[in-house]
């Protein structure tokens, strides 16, 4: 085994995947029928490259030996992947039409395994998370540009007053922001750095500007979940306070569901 080569493959992956994530969130191209078709192209290119580097690393280091805990974590994903493959090869009546979709499933599963096994140390994981947060922050700034009505691109006002930023669709954009918001909340609780509060505020505002009901419910339930889980470590032994937080969190989610229904 060439240890230097194995290390080189890991370094390449540790930078290539965060860069891919950043570009995937921010890039769009307005001269195609689908302004965000470039995102799928990036997935195919970067996804294939990252998985190839990972396979090369595994071959060089003599294979992969997951622990029992790791097997328990990846078995559900592998089972879902197996169901997809069996469904495609043996039961799909339109294999040529669904080829693109099954290819993306392969890339999604491969990228999950790369992240799971390669980003196991704090340095690489923090770098990966930082790239995602930066992508959300920049997309949020562009969202404010759209909301102000000064979008310089030809898709200005494509969804009336709904903000869609670099995603070309307000529902996809809202979902992305709702997904990142709990991560930013955890970063604030971990570091107590108020810059994360600013970023979190941007994400919340952008979710509401997207006018995506699913994203609104997701960000509400996600943030409440983070608060309830974090309370176990922030307030150890203070069961009464944690009880009030649970009641308040559940009440907030219920009110959010009702409010979104009438929004």
C-alpha positions, 0 to 999 in steps of 0.5 A, a space after each residue: 500500500 502506498 500511504 502517500 497515494 492514499 493520503 493524496 486521494 483523501 485530500 483531493 476528495 476532502 476539497 473536491 466534495 465541498 467545492 462541488 457542494 458550493 457550486 451545485 447550490 450557486 450555479 445556474 445557466 439561463 441559456 438552456 430550457 432549464 436554467 438549473 440543468 447545469 446542476 444535474 451536469 455538475 452532479 454527473 461530472 463531480 459525482 463521478 470524479 469523487 466516487 472514482 477517486 474514492 474507489 481508487 483510494 479503497 483499492 490502494 489501501 486494500 479495501 474497506 472494513 466497516 465497523 459494526 456501528 458503521 454497518 448499522 448506519 449504512 445498511 438502510 441506505 444500501 437496502 434502499 439502493 438494492 430496492 431501486 436496482 431491483 425495481 429498475 432492472 426487473 420491473 421497470 417497463 421504461 428502462 431507457 426513459 428512467 436511465 437518468 434517474 437510476 444513474 442519479 440514484 447511483 451517484 447519490 448513494 456513492 456520494 453518501 458512502 464517500 461522505 460517511 467514510 471520508 469525512 469522519 474527522 472534525 477538520 474535514 467535516 467542519 470544512 464540508 459544513 462551512 462550504 454548505 453554510 457559505 453556499 446558503 449565505 450567498 444564495 440568501 444574499 441573492 434572494 434579497 436582490 430578487 426580493 428587492 426587484 433588482 434582479 439583473 437576470 432575465 428570469 426576474 419575476 418568474 414566480 411573481 413575488 416568490 424568491 427562488 435565488 439560484 435554484 430556479 424554483 422557490 420550493 427547491 430553494 426553500 427546502 435547501 434553506 430549511 435544511 441548512 438552518 438547523 445546521 447553522 443553529 447547531 453551529 451557534 450553540 457550539 461556538 456561541 458566535 453571533 455571526 451564525 445568528 445573522 446567517 440563521 436570520 437570513 435563512 429564516 427570512 428567505 424561507 418565508 420569502 420563498 412562500 413554500 409551505 413545506 419549507 416553512 414547516 420544515 424549518 420550524 420543526 427542524 429548529 425546534 428539534 435542535 433546541 429540544 435535543 440541545 437542551 439535554 446538554 445545555 440544561 443538565 438536571 433542569 428537568 422543569 425547564 426542559 419540560 417547558 421547552 418541550 411543551 413550547 416547542 410542540 406548541 410552536 410546531 402545531 401553531 406553525 402548521 395551522 398558520 401555514 395552512 391559512 398563509 
